[in-house]
Amino acid sequence: MRTKTVALVYFNAGGGHRSAALALQEVIREQQRPWDVQLVNLSEVLDPERKFQKLTGFAPEDFYNRRLARGWTLGLAQELKLLQGMIRLSHASLVRPLQQHWLRTEPDLVVSLIPNFNRALYESLTSTLPGVPYATVLTDLADLPPHFWIEPGQDQQLICGTPHAAAQARAAGYAEARVSLTSGMILRPAFYRSAGHDRDAELRALGLDPARPTGIVMFGGQGAAQMATIAERLHDVQLILLCGRNERLVRRLRRTAAPRPHVAIGFTDEVCRYMRLGDFFIGKPGPGSLCEALQCALPVITIANAWTMPQERYNTQWVREMGIGVVLKSFRGVRGAVDEVTAQLPRLKARVRELHNRAVFEVPEILARLLETAPSRSNRAQWSEPTLARAR
């Protein structure tokens, strides 16, 4: 049987999209499925010569990531509307390089793990390789704002991690057969493997007391300046602060003394290991961070206010509805939230353990069913060349 090609489309804005693509690639390999999984960085397809980076000195997603690191998120709702308008205006110029990419690589299935560009991705595929299935895996808990993930009028598969997102898809006109519901967000397989470690010994090695509650503080892969504010307000609470690629923040936190030790960690591939050392989680309501914490049985303390990014606002409502933590208006109240959570840790942990997120193992099953409908490459030969000529 011929190996089928599965294209996973991602970009590096925020980091969660690439993480989801890598997690799927890893599970597909572990399951020994007869697929050739290709990771497709959308930025490299649209700008292969890196003209934007040469002109400005940084990649487009770097600007977004730097804002996250500095906490400059106020006004992103308006900027997102502007970005969506620019994408619509640039639709034709986005479609052309994508058409050429699909005809050059000839995937049997295209899976998008990114928002905002799904109209261009879908139309470029269907106009060049008719019949090749297309799926969007939402890496957010909801489609917010509208058209962020869900584009009405497309004959594609939407793979949703919450009943709320699935309901949004149906409300947008998607037939029931075109909506797949998983049990949560895609997480790396490491979060499902047996811990196999001595928690008390690891805490002592970090200079922490295993008898005291330990908080895990994380604001995504870029960290955030407000982590220092949280550390100051929780000067007497044991904390492991995962700062991602924000080396400036790591240095700042390591210079700050605290009666109860605080441990600042830079970028690491062992987020799962550190989370398993904690008792509760503090951070922004990013879907990846929240769901990683919950998989490690950590109740969450997060925030919802004007600075919360629009695509993450539903997540705070979900935390409240699920009864798995505390949502604050400002981290000025983090001290009281920690007291509240630690006072009822057994109950909250029991509630968190009721969640059974197996999405990373469920999505490949959905993709396998889609591949069954993919046309053979021999059936594509009759229209590939003329379509390529039009794409040029």
Disulfide bonds with the S-S distance in Angstrom:
none
